[in-house]
Amino acid sequence: MPVEITWWGHATVTVRDSGTAVLTDPLLTRRCAHLRRRRGTLPSPAAREVDLVLVSHLHRDHLHLRSLATLPAGIPLVLPRGTVDAVPALRRLAPRLDFCELTAGERMCMGPLTIRAVPAEHDGRRMPFGRHRAAALGYVVEGEARTYFAGDTDLFGGMADEVGPVDSALLPVGGWGPGLGQGHLNAERAAEALTRLRPRSAVPVHYGTYWPLGMSAVRPHEFHAPGDEFYRHAARLAPEVRVHRLAHGESVRLAVAG
């Protein structure tokens, strides 16, 4: 059975493997703090029809409380360990969602899938100057295939060993404003990550969806170009990896190696 990947925009992706649907970093609203969705329609109601939700880190465009509040009751929510203490407002969702906190190296099972938490090189604070933090994570969804969702990360030492062999990689290739700063992959560094991870396929995410209010004319190249740039750099650095540039709401079915 092929694995299906659907990109809803930003870092929000549905991975369907072994009859189980996993949603990553749900951002399902038109606005998030100072960001406005500038490309693609809002995710359809089908985006909420999942069995499990993964949240990679505390930043509001990844741990978005209003989006989490729209999920059906009873869905397990996997979070970095310490998240509930760092974000007390999450406790309001405790009667509806089943929290599971993980540390890098830990696993949890959901039906036929195993979710393995892996390290990420990214700021673990909720706010830029705040003291509330939890270490950022990536996740490997293991079922018929092994799908790596990087969350937000930069390259880090031992990346290939920590992530392990994977069939597909969902990699952030851009951001939501002019300039990225530390703790992020741009298009070229994401392509370099392919040379370390050696997946069979890759899907670029975390670009071309949200942009700060009032800044539409500021370095628009940073908003529009990362997906194409990643494709070009990947062809140069990791030509054996098949890159799928998805439109918002588009899906791709990936064959599982025999």
ZIQUIQUI-V40817 format. One record per pair of residues at least 24 apart in sequence whose ideal C-beta (glycine too) atoms are under 7 Angstrom apart, sorted by the first residue. I is the first residue (numbers start at 0). J is the second residue. Records with the same first field share a line. If there is no record, write none. Layout:
I = J  J
//
This chain:
0 = 143
1 = 252  253  254  255
2 = 143  144  146  167  253  255
3 = 250  252
4 = 167  202  250  251  253
5 = 250
6 = 202  204  245  247  249
7 = 42  46  247  248
8 = 39  208  247
9 = 60  205  208  209
10 = 61  150  171  204  205
11 = 42
12 = 148  169  204
13 = 46  49
14 = 140  146
16 = 112  140  142  143  144  146
17 = 111  112  142  143
19 = 50  109  110  111  112  142
20 = 48  49  50
21 = 49  50  51  53  140
22 = 46  49  52
23 = 53  148
24 = 54  55  61  150
25 = 52  63  66  67
26 = 60  63  66
27 = 66  69
28 = 65  66
31 = 59  60  63  209
32 = 59
33 = 211  212
34 = 60  175  209  210  211
35 = 209  210  212
36 = 208  209
37 = 209  210  215
38 = 207  208  247
39 = 208  247  248
40 = 247  248
43 = 248
47 = 71
49 = 74
50 = 109  110
51 = 75  77  109
52 = 76  77
53 = 77  114  138  148
54 = 78
55 = 119  135  136  137  150  151
56 = 119  121  123  135  136  150  151
57 = 82  85  86  123  124  125  132  133
60 = 175  209
61 = 150  151
62 = 86
64 = 88
67 = 92  96
68 = 92
70 = 96
73 = 97
75 = 99  109
77 = 101  107  114
79 = 133  134  135  136
80 = 133
81 = 133
82 = 133
85 = 125  131  132  133
86 = 125  131
101 = 136
103 = 134  136
111 = 142
112 = 140  141  142
113 = 141
114 = 138  140
115 = 139  141
117 = 161  162
118 = 155  161
119 = 149  150  151  152
120 = 152  153  155  182
121 = 150  151  152  153  182
122 = 182
139 = 163  165
143 = 255
144 = 253  255
147 = 196
151 = 182  183  205
152 = 184
153 = 181  182  183  184  188
154 = 188  191  192
158 = 192  195
159 = 195  196
162 = 196
165 = 196  198
166 = 198  199  256
167 = 198  199  200  201  202  253
168 = 193  196  198  201
169 = 202  204
170 = 201  203  204
171 = 204  205
172 = 203  205  206  225  226  229
173 = 205  206  207  221  225
174 = 205
175 = 209  210  211
176 = 211  214
177 = 217  218  221
185 = 225
186 = 225  228  229  232
187 = 232
189 = 229
190 = 229  232  233  236  237
191 = 236
193 = 233  236  237  240
194 = 236  237
198 = 240
199 = 240  241  256
200 = 240  241  243  253
201 = 233  240  242
202 = 243  245
203 = 229  244
208 = 247
//
